[in-house]
Amino acid sequence: MKHQFKFNPLATAVLTLLCGHSVSSYAQTTDQTSSVTNLNNQQLKHTIQEAYPGQQFFEQYYVDKAAPEAQQQFGHTQSSAYCEGAWLTPISSSTVAVDAAEATSTVTADYGHYDPNGDSVLEGNVLIDQQGRQIRADKITIDQTQTFAKAEGRVQMAQAGLLAQSDEINYNLKTQQGDLNNSFYIAEKQHAHGMAEKIARTSTNTMVLNNATYSTCPPEQAPTWKIQANEIKLNQETGRGETRGTKLYVKNVPVLAVPYFNFPIDDRRTTGILTPSFGFTNDGGVELSVPVYLNLAPNFDATVSPRYIADRGAMLEGEFRYLTENFGSGKIWGGYLASDAKYVDQDRKDLHFLHGWQINEQFSTNLEYNYASDKDYFADLNNNPNSKTDLNLRRAWELNYRNGIPGLKAQLKVEDFQTLDKTIPSVDRPYARLPQFLLNYKTGNPQGFQVEFNNDTAYFQKDLAAQDGEPSGTRIYNDFAVRYNYRNPWSFVIPEVSLRNINTLYDKETLSTDTYKSSKSESVTVPQFTLDTGITFEKDGRFLQTITPRAFYAYAPYRNQNDHPNFDSATASINYDQLFSPNRFYGHDRLEDNNFLSLGLNYSLFDEIGLERLRAGIGQSFYFEDRRVTLDNTEDEFNTENRTGPIVSLTSQLSQNLSVGANAAWMSNGDNAQRSVNMLYTGDQGNLYSFGYINRRVIPNRQDHYDQVVASFIQPIHNNWRILGHAQYDLDHSVAREYLLGVNYESCCWGISVYGRSYYNDLDDVTDAGVKPKRAIMAELNLKGLGSFNNKLASLLENRILGFNKINQSWTQR
């Protein structure tokens, strides 16, 4: 006969025995408990072999995700090839427990005896149930002093997704020290499980596990991987775990032994060794890096990474991060390699600094500094596969203003660059801005009259010792515009009148040269009128169709600017949107002369589920006068033509999985100026195929020749295996700019990627026979729940394959 006892002192003592102070942080209760002791074992996805210790315990709580019990607790989850099973513990991981001292307990047992002068005993199918906690045992005994407790016979304790079973527990309730013998545990949220010969709570916040294992794999006879340690020490106060005599097993084979390992057990930052990385490249050989994290203070930390490159030598890299209370945050990072054997024994180094500070709601400031010892540093030594080699490293300070006066934005900055290639002539190097002031003020009604003012004032300077006749000085640009925005659901009309002005004041050093000494300044003012208008026609039916004809007119008179310098401007590229802009140049060194009309027509077709089955646009510009303003004072045949060729843009969502696009632009004589085509297919099972082609012909002063093909694919091949690849081929020079081919496996508890990559640096001249591609073979091993070795393939593909993130998510969650 069962007996129920509502005796809080005894129940609380036992709960303290099993849970310690860890329960005191909970403040509310829930009744979301579940029992799976009667689960039909035929619902288990895995049949656990007799040889696996603890199988009878584990098999009760590991079920197929499609089982009704799992569906009820985890939601309507489809059975997944990626991770088919799920742990289902008696108390859900989302359950929040109340403080043990305040909770109401229900005690059920076949026999119960309380003796204030002796031992108190609960015996026979003992169940102690509290809000958010549950304890089962064959027998529980507490001595008369309420100090020592002993639980015997299949002792189970459950709390918020955690479940443990032991043969016997001995515990000191006052010191909260005790031992759990022959224990098995399950952590539902982490998908982890393991066993320990002995678990000892040595203090309120410290537990020591002897001869313990840990794995996130399904509970098979031989899990794919597991950690086994002579001792695991968990310290809740420091948030760290320490292992001694640790071995990593793959199946039943030990593959790695570590005498000591320190790892985090919560989200706190703590000093310790991070995951090492390794790889191989043809110009550096075998590489190994072992980063060490230093938690120096709550508001700053550092990572120091000793690195060994077989063919180059030892290298040291580091990063320092800080957070101030009132002055923002930032980081400093860099590296140093002494006497690089592959770089004529030169010292290689780099240094970078970033700082940001939100001063108040209106003002913010940023500081950036970058330095590298040579132009090949990043290509040779930066192990981030997504890094780009930039010849000009930025150094700048910015002060920004916004969110104060309505419609006003402003920026003050000082900017300079380090040009890494010293052979580049001064004419091709960027100017320093010492300083530059930018202001934009816009007021009025976005649906009516609107006024806008822009100012760009900057002092541009180059190194006079090598300036090759390049001037330095101050450029002051202003434009004032008044427009009327008329918009309704079926049309728009936007006339605008503006007045633009440039004043250039040369500095003393420039005036001292023969070229500029006769002129102290240059000034030009140009008025401009533009009109942008369009109307939209709709036809509704099975498909929604829209047609929008558009007209854009711009006029600005010619003003001679042949002697004006070009500090930072470039010619705008040829594209559909450029047809409807009055600006032929990027930058503020020239004021265009305009007298042209652009006509365009857009068509869209939407199906009943909202897919844009077709979007098409065609446009062309017609010039009524020659364009006489140029950047470099040279004649350009395109500036004398009376029209452009047609520019066409096409895109289509053929289905929810397949989209295509194409763009083309022609010159007035019928020659094609540029064309491109792209295709992207993303399947429901994690497969992806993409293709792109772009071709540009040489147009002097406008664009260089470019002829390249890009293709990528991701293809599942069997169960959790997939192959993936990416290629970029330069048709101009018949050379592959980049090849990547790899194989990837992902499962519930581990993943591995092996891939090879051949590529040229961004600055490599592929026409030089002496320049060889860089080749690398990399391996990434990810043990879910422990960490990963390298983690660069995903980020590499993310930056090269359109749609990779979406397809990767569907692959891992399928």
N, C-alpha and C positions, 0 to 999 in steps of 0.2 A: 504494500500500500504506500502511495506517495504522500509525502508531507510537505507543506509549504510553510516557510518561516519568514516573517518580515522582521529580521533582526539586524538592524543597520551596523552595530559595532562589529559583528563577526564578518558580514559581507564586505564592509569597507576595508577591514583588515586584509581580507583575502585579495580584494581588488588592488590594494596598495602593494601587496606582495607581488602581484603579477605586472602591474602597470607603473609602479613607482610614481614620481612626480610628473611624468609626462602627460597625465590626464588633467592636470590643474589648469592648463591653458585654455580649455574649452569652456564656453559660456552658455551654450544653448543645447536643447535636446531635440531628438528626432526619433520617430518610431520606425524608420526604414531599415528593418532587419529582415534577413532571409535565412532560411535553413535549407541546405542542400544535402542533408544526410540521407534523404530518400530519393536522390536523383537516380534515374535509370542509367546504369552504367553503359548501356548500349548507345547512349547519346555521346559518349566520349569519342573525341576524334582520334585519340591515340590510345592504343592498348599498351599499358605500361608493364614492362617485363618483370618477372619475379626477382631477377637479380638486382634490380634497382632498389637501394635502401629507401624505406619510407613510402613504397609504392601504394600501399593500402591507404595511407593518409593522403597522398597527393592526388590519387585518382578520383577521390570523392569531390574534388574542387576544381578539376580541369575539364571543361566541357566544350563542345562544339559551339561556335558563335551563333549557329543557327538554332540551337536548342531553345525551347520556349523560355526556360529560366534565364538564359543569357539575354534573349531578346527583351525580356521584361526589365532586367537590371541595366543593360547597356543600350537599350533602344533597338530599333529595327535594323540590326546590322546584318548585312549579307555575309554568307560564308565566304571566306577570303583565302585565295591561294597564297597570299603574302603572309598572313598570320591566322591560321585556321582556328586555333583554340583560344580559350579565355579562362582566366581564373575567376571563380565565383565563390567568394568567401561569405561566411554567415552574416557579416555586417558590412554593408556597402562602403566603399572608399569615400563616398560623399557624405556619410553619416558624421555628425558632430556630437561628441559626448559632453555631458555636463561634468562638473567637478565631482570626484568620487565621494567627497565628504558631504555633498549636498544632494546627491542622487538618491532616489528610492530604489531599494533592491528587493528582488523576489528570489528567495532561496528554495529550491526544490530538491529533495533527497529521499531515498528509501528509509533512511534512519538519521535522526539528528539528536544530539545531546549537548546541552550547554551546562557547564559546571564552573561556577565562579571560583571554586576552590581547587580546580584541577583542570585537566585537558578538556577542551571543547571539540566535538567530533561531528562531522557530516560524512555520511557513508552511503554508497550505493547510488549510482547515476546522479551524482551531485550536479546541479545546474544553478548558477548564480547569474541572474539577469538584471542588468542595469541599463539605463538609457545610454545606448551607444557602446556598451561593453557586455561581454558574455564569457563565463568561465564554466568548463565542464571538468569533472574529475571523478575517479572512483571513490576517493576518500580525501578529506581535508581535516587536519588536526592542528589546533592552536593551543599552546600551553597556557597555564593559568595566569601568567604574567602578561599575556597578550604581546609577547616579544618574539617568540619563535613559532613559525608556522611550517607545516609540511603538507604538500599535496602529492598524492600517489595515484598511479594507475591511469594511463591515457589522459594526462592533464592537457586540456586545450584552453587557450585563451584567444579571444577575438576582439578586435577593435578597429573600426574604420579601415577596412581593407587589409588588415594585418591578421594573420592567423598563425599560431604556434602550437605544437604538441610536444610534450615531454613525458618521460617515464616518471620523473620525480622532481619535485622542487623543494629545496630547503631555503628558508628565508628568515632574516632578522628584520622584523617590522620597524624597529627603532632606528637602526643604522641604515636600513634599506639596502642591505647586502645579502646576497644569497647565490645559490647555484641551481641551474637547470641542467638535468642530465639527459643525454640522448635525445636531443631536440630537433624537430623539423619546423621549418617556417615557410610562409607564403606571403609575398607582398603583391597584392592584386594590381595596384596602380603601376608599379614598376615592372610588372610581369615577371617577377623574380621569385626564386625559391632556393632552398638549400637545407643543410643540416649542420649540426655541431655536436661534438661529443660532450661538450660541457659549455654552458653559458653562465658566467659569473657576473653578478652586479656588484662591483667592488665599491661603488659609492652611489650617491644620488644621481649623478650624471654620467657615470662610466660603466660600460659593460665590456667584458672580455670573453671572446668566443675561442675555444680551443678545438683544434682539429676540425675546422669549419670549411664548408663549401658555399659557393654562390654562383648562380647562373640565371640567365633570362630566357633560356631555351625551353621548349616543351619538355615535360618530365619523362624522357625516354630512358632506356636502359643505359645508353651512353650519350648524354647531351652533346651537342656539337661542340660546345666549349663550356668550361667551368673553371673557377678559381678555387684552389685549395690552399689553405694556409695553416701553419702550426698555431698561429695566434692572430686574432683580429680584435683590435681594441677600438671601441667606439666612444668618443667623448662628446656628449651633447653640449657641454659648456663651450668647447673650442670649435665645435662643428667639424671635427676632423676624425678620420679613421686611420689607423696604422696597422699594417700587416707585417708579420715576420715569418720567414720561411715560406714564401709564397711561390706557388707554381701555377702556370697557365696550362690547362689541358685542352687539347683538341681531340675530340672523341676520348679515348683513354690514353692518348700519347702526350706526355709532357713536352711542351715546345719552348717554354721560357721559365726561367727560375730567377726570382728577385729576392735577395735576402731581406730587404726592407722596402716598404712602399707606403707613401703618405697620400691620402686622397680625401676629398670633401664629402661630407654626408648631409650637408644642407646648402643653402644658397650663399652662405657667407664666403667672403674672399679670405683665403688663408695661404700662407707661404707653403710652397711645395713644388715638386717637379711636375711639369705638364707633359702631355703626350709627345713623345719624340716624333720626328719626321725623317724620312729617308727617301733616296732616289738615286738615279744614275743619269748623267748626261755625257755626250761625246766630247764636250770641251771642258769638263770638270771632273769626270769620273764619278766614283761613289761619293754620296753626300750623306752626312748624318748631323742632325741638330737636336740638342736636348735643352728645351727652354725651362728656365727656373722662374717661378712666379714669386715675387716678394711683396707681401702685404705690409707695407711700411707704416701705414696709419689709416684711420677710417677715410681720410680724404685724399690720399695719394698712394700709388703703388708702382711697381716696376716689374718688367720681365727681362731677364738677361738670358741670352741664347748663345752658348758656345756652339760653334759649328765647324765641322771638319769637311773640307773638299779635297779629295785625294790628290788631284793634279795641281792644286793651287796652294793649299796649306790651311792653317788654322785661322778662323775668323771669329770675331765677337760682334754680336748684334744686340741691341737693347731698345727698350721702350719705357718711358716714364710718363705716367698720367697723374694729373692733379685736379682737384676741385677746391676752389676757394669759397669762403662764405659770402663775400661781397664783390669779388672781382672776376667771376667767370671761371672757366675751366679750359684745359688744354692738354697737349701731349708733346713730348719730344722723343724722337726716335732716330736711329742711325746705325751704322755698321763700320767696322774697320778690319781690313785684311792687310797684313804686313808682307811686303816683298812677294807679290803674286808671281809665281813661277811661270804662269802662262801669259803674263803681261809685262815682259822684260823686267821682272823683279821690282816693279813700281808698287808703292803703297796705294791701296784702294780704300776709299772712304766716302761716306755720305752722312748728311745731317739734315733733319727736318724738324720744324717747329710750327705748331698750330695753337692759337689761343682765341677763344670766343667769349664775349662778355655782353650780356643783356643788361645794360646800365639801368634802364627803366623802361616804361611802356613805349617811349618814343625813341630812345637812343640805344644803339648797339654798336659794338666795335669788334673787329677781327684783325688778327695778326698772323702772317704766314711767312715762313722762311724755308728755303730749300737750297741745298748745296750738294754737289757731287764732284769727285776728283777728276772724272774723265767721262767722255761721251759713251763709252761702252760699259759703264758700271752696272746699269740696270739690266742690260742684256746678258751680262756675264754672271752677275751675282744675285740679282733679285729673284728669289725662288717663287714669287707670286706669278702664276701663269697669266693673269689678267692685266699685269702692269703694261703700260705703254711707255715707250722711250720718247721723251720730250727733249728736244735740243735746247729749249729755253726754259730754265727753272725759275718759277715765279717767286718774287719777294715783295710783299705788300702789307700795308696797313690801311684799314678802312674804318670810317666812322659813318654810320647810317642813321637816318632820321625818317620815321614814318609814324602813322597813327596819332599824330598830334593835330596840327592844323588840317582840317578836312581837305583832301585832294592834293596834299603836298608830300612829295618824297624827295629826299636829298641824300647825297653821298659825297664824302671827302676822302680821297685816298692818295697814298704815295705808293708807286709801283715801279719795280725794276726787275731785270731778268739776268740770270747767269747763262750765257751762251756756251754750251759745253764744247762745241766744235770750234776751235780757235781759228780754223782755216776759212770759216764763213766770213765773207767781206761785210763791212759795216753796213752797206746799203741793204743787205738782207737780214740784218739784225733788228729786233724790235726796239722802239724808243722807250726810255724811262719816262715816267710821268711824275714830276716832282714839283707840285702835286697835281691832282685833277679834281675838279668839282663838278658834280652832276646834279641837276635839279629838274624836276618835273612837277608842274602844277596843273591840275585839271579840275574844272568846276563847271557847274551847269547841269542840264538835264540830259541823261543818256537817251531820252526819247524826244529831245527837242534841242534848243540852242545849247551849245557847249563851247567853252573857251579852254585852250590849252597853251601852256608856255614851257619851253625846254631850253636849258642852258647847259653847255659843256665847255668848261674852261680848264685848260691844262697847259702846263709847261713841259714841253717835250725836249729831251736831251739825249745826245749820244756821246760816246767817248771821242773827244776831238782829236786824240792822237791817231785814231784810225777811222775818222768819219768819212773819208773819201768824198769830201764836198757836200756831205749831208748836213742840212741846216738844223739849228736848234732854236727854239723860241716858244712863245706863248700863243696858243690858238684859242680864240673866244668865239664860240658858236651860239647863236640864239635863233629860235623860231617861235613865232606867235601865230596861232591858228584859231579861227572861228569857224565852226561847222554847225549845220542843222541836221539832226538825226531824225528822219521821218521813217518810222517802221510800223508795219501792221502785219497780220498773219500772211498776207499774200503779196506784199511788195515792200521795197525800201528805196528811199531817195536821200542821198547824203551829199550836199554841196559843201565845199570847204574853201576858205580863202586863208592864205598864210603869207607871212613875211619872214624870210630867212636871211641871216647875216653871218658873215665870217670876218673876223679881224685877226690878223697874224702879226705879231711883234717879235722881231728877231733879237736874240741876245747879243751881247758885246762881242763874244768870240766869233759868232757867225758873221757879224758886220765887219770884222777885221779881215775876212777872207775876200779874195778878189771877186768871187761870184756874187756876193750879197752886200758889199759895202756901200753900193750906191742907193740901196733901198732899205729903210728902217722898218717899214711895215707894209702890209697888204690888207686891203679891205674890199669886200664885195657884198652887195645886197640884192636879193632876187625875190620878187613877189611870185606867188604861185596860186593857181586855181585848179581844183579837182572836183569831179562830179562822179559819184558811184551810184548806179541805179540798177534795179532788177525787179522782175515780177515773177511770181510763182503760180503755175497752173497745176491743178490736181484733178485726177480722175480716180474715183473709188469704184471698187468692184471686188472680184476675186483677188486682184492685186491692187495695191495703192501705187499710183504712178504720179510723179511730179516732174515738171519741166520748168526750168528757170533760165530764161535769157537774161544776160547781164551786159551792161555797157559801162565803160570807165573812160573818162576823158581827163587829160591833164595838160595844163599850159603853164610854162614859165619862160620868160625871155632869156636870151643869151647874154652872159657877161663873161668877158675875157678873164680866164684864171690860169693862163699858161705858165706864169712865173710863180705860182703859189706852190708851196711845198706839200708833199704827201706824208703826213705823220703816221696815220694808222688806217688808211682806207683801202678797200679792194673792190673790184668789179663784182656785181651781183651775178649769181648763177642763173642759168636758163631753166625755168620751170613754170608750171601753170600759174601759180600764185603770183609770180613776178609780173605777169601781164597786167595785173590790177594794182600795181604799185608805181608811184611817180619816181621812186628812188632807183637809179641805176648803179649806185655805189653803196657799199657798207662803210660807214664812217662819216665824218663831218669835215672832210678836207675839200670837198667840191659841192657846188650848188648846181644841180642839173638844169639844162635848158630842155624844155619839153613842149611838144605840140603833137600829141598822138591820141588815138582812140583805140581802145581794146574792146573786142566783142567776144563774149563767151556764151556757151550753152551747156547747162547741166541737166542730166536726166537721172532719176532714181526709180527703182522698181522694188517694192517691198511685198513679201508674201504674207499669208495670213498669220504666220507665227512670228513675224517681225524681222525675218532675215532680209537684208538688203541684197537681193539677187543680182542686181546690177546697178552700178553707179558709173556714169560716163560723163566726161567733160571735154569740150573742145573749145579752143580759143585762139585768137590771133590779134596782133597789134598792127595798126596802120599809122604811118608817120606822115605828117604834113610838112615837116622841115627836117633838114639834116641835124644830127646831134653833134655839136661842135665842142662841147666840154668833154675832156678826157682826163684820165689820171696822170698819164706820163707824157702828155703833149705830143703824141704820135698819131698819125692818121690811122683810122680803123675803117675798113670797108663796110662793116656792118652799120656804122653810123651814117652812111650815105644812102642806105637802102630805104625804100618807101614803105616797107612792111617786113614783118617777121614771117617765118613759115608757121604753119599750124602747130599747136601743141595739144597733145591728146593724153588723157588720163582715164584708165579703165580699172575698176575693181569689181569683184563679184564674190559673194558668199554662195557657192554652188550648193553647199549643204552646211549643216552644223559642224562638219568635220573638215571641209575642204574650202579653201579660199584662194583666189588667184588675182593677180594685178599686173598691169602693164602701163608704161609711160613712154612717150616718144615726143621728140621735138625736131622740127625741120627748119632749115634756113630758107630764105626767100627764093633761092635758085633751085630748090627741090632736094638738095643734099640733106641727109639725116645728120643732125647735130648730136643727138644722144638718144638712146633707147634702153629700156630695162624691162625685165619680166620677172615675176616671182610667183611661187606656188608654195602653199603650206597645207599639209594634211595631218591632222591629229586624230588618231583612232581612240576608241573607247577602252582598249586593252593595253594602253601604254605605248603604242607604236606611233612614230612620227616620221614624216618625210618632208623635206623642204628643198627648194631649188631656187636659185637666183642668178640672173645674168644682167650685166650692165656694160654698155659700150658708149664711149664718148670719143668724138673725133677732136683733133687739135684745132683750137680756135685761138689765134694769137691774142694775148692780153685778156683772155676770157677763161679758157679751160685747157688742161693738158689731156693728152690721149690716155684712155683708160679702157681696158678690155679684160674683164675677169668674170669667172664663173664660181659660184659658191654652192655647195650642196651638203646636206646633213641628213642623217637618218638615225632612228632608234628602233630596233626591232626585237621584240620578245621572241625567244627561240624555244624554250622548254621550261615549264614551271616558272621558277623565279629567275631564270637566266635571260639576259638580253645582250645584244651587241649594239654598239653605237659608233658612229663615225662622223667626221667633218673634214671637208676639203675646200681649199681656196686656190684656184688655179689662174695664173696670169697668162692669158692668151697672147699678150703683147710680146712676152719674152719666152714663151713656152716653158714655163717653170712653175712648180707648185710652191705657192707662198706658205701653205700650211697643210699638213696631213695629220689626222688624228684617228686612231682606230683602237677600240678597247672592248673588253667584255666585263659585264657587271652582274653580280648576284646579290639579291637582297632577300633575307628571310626574317622571321620574327625576332631572332636573337643575334644575327650576325650578317655582315655584308662584306663583299670583297670586290675590288675593281683593279684590273690590270690593263694598262693602256700604253701605247707608244705614240710619240708625237715628233714630227719633223717640221721645222718652221724657220723662217728668216726673221731677224730682228727688224723692227719698223724702219730703221735707218740703213739697213743693208742695201747695197747696190747689187741687184741680182744679175746685172749684165757683166759684173766683174767675175772672171773665172776663178779668182783667188778667194772669193767669198763663198763659204760653204754653209749649208743650213745647220742649225742646231738640232740635235736629236736627243731625245730623252725617253727613258722607260721608267714608268712609275707604278707603284703598287699602293693601294689603299685598303687597309683592313679595319673594319668597324665592328667592334664587339658591343652590341647594344646593351647599355647599362654600365659600360666601363669607359668608353671613349673611342677615338679613332686615331689611326696612324695616317697622317696626311689627310686633307679633306679638300682637295683642290679640283678634282675632276668635275664635281657638280657646278662649282663657280665658273670653271673654264667653259663648260657647255652653256651655262646660263647666259654668258656674254657673247656666245657665238651662234646659238640656235634659237630662233624665234619660237616662242611657245614652249620652251623646255620646262619651265617651272610648272605650268599647268599639266603637262603630260607626265612629269615626274610625280606629281601629287596623285594623279589618277592611277599610276603604276603602284605606288606604295599603299594606296588605300583601296585597291580593287577587291 
